[in-house]
Amino acid sequence: MQSFLDVNAMRAWLDARATALTERDTVPLLAALGRVLAADVVATLDVPPHDNSAMDGYAVRVAELGQPLPVSQRIPAGTVPRALADGSVARIFTGAPLPPGADAVVMQEVCTVGDDGRVSVDAEVTLGQNIRRAGSDIAAGNVVAPAGKRLTPADLGLLASIGIAEVDVIRPLRVAVFFTGDELAEPGEPLADGKIYNSNRYWLTPLLLQLGCEVTDLGTVPDNFGATREALTDAADFADIILTCGGVSVGEEDHVKAAVEAVGTLDLWKIAIKPGKPFAFGRVGAADFIGLPGNPVSGYVTFHVFVRRYLEQRQGLAEVREPSVIRLKAAFEWTRADARREEYLRVKRVVENGETVLARFANQNSGVLSSCAWADGLVRLAPGQTVAPGDWVDYLPFE
């Protein structure tokens, strides 16, 4: 066991233990949103597959312009044009293939059609104007989506454009969660004396789902050693990661630490972070174990600072997100600096006098979950750092 490990050292320690999944699923394209690609996707064709018109207008030979010309053919999208007849133009529509022999497209707004149907161009035209060349978006043989990329809606559209119907992806990371504390009640239940509602369940499970994890929620486990040990061993049978909130301190009613040590291995750390501090990592069978603080704000901040990155590494992401750091001015004062710990204040971007600055939630107590719901990110302060209005600070957005 170590005490007061600094934040960077803890992140490096976790990085060294984040083994990426390699097992694959093959899924239809429409089921692949948010999944991580297991292999490069290579284009087998050009996009667009042929030179085509970027707008509605007329396909022309630039050298023949300067006089009214007849329309020799009409080319809607999806048709195969004939070669452009000498001394003529072709009526063409957006996305339609360019007829052989044409070297520009003139938009209809600068053309005049005479009573005889001939077309006059009332603007200067250059070679290649308004033509989308074959392969200008994607060239055959190029990697269009690399292994390790989490697929977005735009990625799915891109893959569809080259005819991909299904993709090989890393199977979902299986995360089992449970919560400890005989004081916990579920929303919707009457709140008996001495009870509190289980808020941790309702921020942690959605965050895991947002990250694309396959979550098994085991609910609230009774505050005793036997029930906790049983929950751990059951979860280890199917989960890649077991994640808990609470029970990793050294109090007599904190049974998670003892149960993990009984059926696996455990490292329990005091991290030099505020809010936060107690953080547990271990193994139960083939599953990793992560124990977050039971305090809601401490758990929420610890998840964003440490756990999200670790989960993304386990999912096989090639480019794991570093916490985004933006330098912004503070519109608040903070004088209660912690001399030993890195501190994370809940803040929100606001506009004052035309400038984006950071406002601070008034109550920074680690039990005030409303600070996280109100905030859109965190200000990171070094040990001993104070803040005056107008100071530049490190802002880490939640998204």
N, C-alpha and C positions, 0 to 999 in steps of 0.2 A: 504494500500500500504506500502511496506517496501523498504528500499534502501540498496544496496550493501550487499545482502545476499551472504554468501560464497558458493562455489561450492558444498561442501559436504552437506550443509544444504538444498540447492535447490534440490539435488538428493534425499535426504531423504523425502522432502516434496512431490515430484512427486511419489516416491515409495508408499507412504501412500494413494495415489489417483489412483493408477493403478489397476483397477478392471479387472480381466481376463474374457474374453468371455467364455461362457459355451455352446452356441448353436453349434449343430453338423451337419456335412454333412457326407454322406457315399459316397466314391468315389472309382473308380477302381484304382488298384495299380499304373498303369502307369500315372494316373492323380494326384498322391499324392505327387510328389516331392515338397519339401519345405513346405508342410503343417504340422500342429502340431497335433500329435496324441491326441485324446480325451479319450482314454482308453488304458490300458495295452493290448499288444498282447501276448498271451500265446501259446507256442508250443503245438500242439496236437500229435506230432510224434518226433521221434529221427532223427537227421541229423548227419552223414549219417544214413539211416534206417537199415543198416546191416554192418557187418564187410566187408571192401572192400580193394582192392589193391591200394597202393599209387603209383604204377608205373607198367610199362610193364615188365613182367618177368615170374617167375614160382612159383606157390603155392606149398609148400613142407611140409613134416613132418621133423623137424630138426633131430630127432633121427634116421631117415632112410638115412640121407646123408652120404657121404663117398664112394659111388660107383655110377657108371652111372645108371640112372633110366629111365624107359620109360615114355612117355607122355600119360596119360590115358584120357585126355579130354582137350578141348579148351574152354575158358570162356571169351567171349567178354563182355563189359559193356552192361547191359540191359537184360542179360540172367540169368536163374536160374540154378546153377551148381548142379551136383550130388556130393555125398560124395566122398572124395578123396580115390581112390582105394589103398589098401596096396601096398607098394613097388613101388609107382609111383609119378610123379609130374604132375601138371596141368598147361598148358600154360594159362596165365592170363594177362589181360590188365587193364590199369589204370581205376579205378572206378568200376571194375567188382566185384560182390559179391565173398567173400572167400568161397571155398567149405568146407562143414563140414569135420572135420578131419585135415585140414591144420592148421599149427601154425606159418607160416612165409611165406614171399614172397621174392624171390631172384631176384634182377634186372638182366635183360638179359645180361648186359655188363660183368658180372662175371661168365657167364655160357658158356659151350662149348657143342655143339650138334654134336654127332658122326655120322659116316656114317650110323649107324643102327638106328638113331633117338633118341638114349638115351642121356640124359642130365647129364653132370657132372658139379658140382659147384666148382669153383676155388677160393672160399673165405670163411672166417668164417661166419657162420650164427647164429643169436641169436633168441630165442623165441620172437614172436611178431614183428619181423623186417618187416618194410614196410607195416604194416597193419594199416588202419584207422578204429578204433573201432566204432561200432554203438553208436550214441549219443555223440561222442567226440567233435563235434562242438556245437550241441544243444541237450539238453535232454528234452524229453516230460515233460510238466508241468512247465517248466521254462519261465519266462518273457523274451521275446527276444527284445521287444521294449516298453519302459515305456510310460505311459501317459505324455504329456507335452514335448515330444521330437520332434524336427523339423526333418522331414524325409529327409535323404540324398540318393544319388544313391545306396550306399552300404546297407542302411537300406531296400530299396525296393528289392534288390537282396536277402537279408536275409529273408524277409517276403515271397518272392516267393519260397524260398527253403523249407518252411514248408507248402506250398500250399495255402497261403493267396491270395485271388483274389481281395478283396476290404477291405478298412479300414475306421473306424470312425475317423474323424478329426474335429478339431475346425473350424468353418466357418471362412472365411477370414475377417480380420479387414478392415472395410470400411473407407477409408480416402478420404475426399474431400479437394482439394487444390485450392487456387486461389491467385492471385498476384495483388498488387495495385500499381498504379503509372501511371499518364498520360504521363510520359516520356518514358514508355516502348514500344518497338517495337518488333515484332517477327522476328526471323531469316528468311531471304528470302525477307523481305520487304525492300524497300529503306529507308535509315536512314535519316530522316528529321532533320533539325537543332533543337537542344535541346533534341533529342531523344537518348536513349541507348537501346541496345538489352537486352531482358529479359533472362539473364543467369540463374537466380534462378530456373526458371521452368525446366531447362534442367539438373540440378543436383539433384533437390529435387524429382521430379517424378520418375526418375530411381532408386534412393536410396530406395524409398518406395516400388517400384516393386521388387527390390532385396530382401527386407525383407518379401516378400510374401503378402503385402497388396493389397487389391482391391481398385485401385485408380480411383477416378473421378476427372478429371482435368477441372476446370471451367474457366481456362485461366485468362486473365487480366481483372480486374474489374475497371470501371471508378473511378477516384478519387473524389467521392462525397458520402455523407452520405447515401442517398437513395439507390444507387446502391449497396453499401457495405452491408447495412442492408438486402436488398433483397437477396444477395448472401448467407449471413449467414443463414437466415431463410430457404431458399431453401435447402441448404446443410444439415441443421439439420434434415430435414425430412427423410434422408436416411443414413447419415454418423454416424459412431461411433466417429470419430475425424475430426475436421476441422482444417486445417493447412494452415497458411498464411505466406508470407514473406513481411515484411514492413508494415508501417501504424500503428505501435503500440507505436510510440513516442507521444510527446505532441504538435507537430507542428500543425498549422492551417490546413494543407493539409493531416494530418494523421488521416483518418476517421475510421480506424478499431477499435481503442479503444472505441470511442464514440458509434459506431454501436453495438459492443458486449455488452456494458453496457446498451444500449437501449433495447436489446432483450434477454439478459441473465445476467450473472455475470462475473466479470473479476478481476483477480489479476495481477498487472503489477509490475515486479520486475526489479531492477537494480542489476545484478549479478556481483560479484567481479571476473570477468573473462575478459581476453583480448586475442583476439578480442571477442566481444560479447556485453555484458551488458544488453540491453533491452530484456526482455523475458516476454511473457504474457501467462497466463493460465486461462481458465474460462470454462463456460458452456453456450451452446445455446441449449435450449430444452434438449433433451436426449444426445446430443453430447458434447464431450470435445472440447475445443478450445485451440489451441497452436499457439501463434504468435511469429515467429522468426524475428530476425533483418532483415531489407531489404538489408543491406550491404552483398554482396555475401560471403565473407570470414567469416564474423561474423556469418551468418546463417549456413554456412557449419560446422564450428567448434562447434557451439552450438548444431546442430543436433547430431554430433558424441558424444559430452560430455553428453548431457541430453536426447535427444528425442529418439534415437535408443533404449536405455535401456527401456524407458517408453513404446514404441510400442511393444517390445518383451514381456513385462509383460502383456500388454493388450491382446496379442495373446495367452496367456495361456502357454507360455514356462515354464517348470519346472525349468530349469537351465538358468536363464537370464545371459547373458554375462556381467561380470564385464569388464571394459576397461582393455585390456591386457597391463601390464606394464613390460617392459624389461629394465634392467639397461645396458646401453651402454655408451661408451666414446664419448664425443663431439669432433668433428674436426673443431670447430668454436669458435668464441668469441661472447659473448653477455654481454654488459655493461649497456645497457639502461633498467635496471630493473624497473618494476612498483612496487612502494612501497605498494600499496593497493590491487592489483588484482593478482589472479592466471593467469599466462600467458601461452599461447600455441603457440609454434613456429612451422612452417611448415618445416619438415626435410626429409631427405632420407638416407637410409642405403647405404653406399659405403664401398669398401674394400681398405684399405691403408696399405701397407707393411704387407699384409697377415692377417690383423685384420679388423673386421667389426666395423665401426665407423659411426657417424652421421654427414652428411653435412647439412648446413642450406641454405634455399633459401635466396638469397641476399636481396630481398625487402620484408619485413614482414608487409608492409602496409595492412590494413584490406580491401582495395579495390582491391587488386591484386589477382584475382582468379587463375592466372597462378601458384601461389605458391601452391595451392591445387592440381592442375593437375600434377605438377612436383613432389610433395611430396608423400611419402608412409606412413606418419604418423606424429605425433606431439610430440614435447618435452614439458613436463609439468614443469613449473617453479613456485615455491612458491613465494608469494609476496616478492619483494626485492632481489630475487635470481639472481646473475650474473653467467656467464659461461666463463671459460677459456679453451682453447684446452687441452684435456686430462682429463677434469672433467667427472665424472660419472653422468649421468642424467637419468631421467625417460622418456622412449620412449613408446608412445602409437601408435601401428600400426593401420592404418585405417581398415585393414582386419585381 
